[in-house]
Amino acid sequence: MKETEKRDQKSYNPKGGRPPKKVKRESQLMVRLTETERFLIETKAREAGMKPSAWFRQAAKKARVIARLKPEDAGLLRMLAGMANNLNQLTHLAHKDGLLSVQKKCRELLSDIDDVLKKLQDDDR
């Protein structure tokens, strides 16, 4: 009986050895890191109980990357900084000359600032 069981087992696995992997990784990506970056990745992988390469793949799948500022966005930010400077000057003027004389200018400027902020928030980042 034992011999037939051994023969049956051999017939199910004639090759022997390691079974084929379900997902075969054939492509490589070389990444250069600083020593600090490598240390952080290895530490986080160790804490997660994973190999650094597996941790890196998992992190890449879940990562959310925010695009750099476009030239138009940088221009809008410069414009916003200028508006903030104008608002500061109007505030000083309001303290000096009285609030009613500056009220209209402040409302216009605040409306412009609000418009620029809405344009920056509507971006597809």
Residue pairs with C-beta under 8 A, 6 or more apart in sequence:
33 41
41 52
41 55
41 56
42 52
44 55
45 51
45 52
45 54
45 55
45 56
48 55
50 58
66 125
67 125
69 77
70 123
73 120
73 123
76 116
76 119
76 120
77 120
79 116
80 113
80 116
80 117
80 120
83 109
83 112
83 113
83 116
84 113
86 109
87 106
87 109
87 110
87 113
90 102
90 105
90 106
90 109
91 106
93 101
93 102
94 101
94 102
94 103
94 106
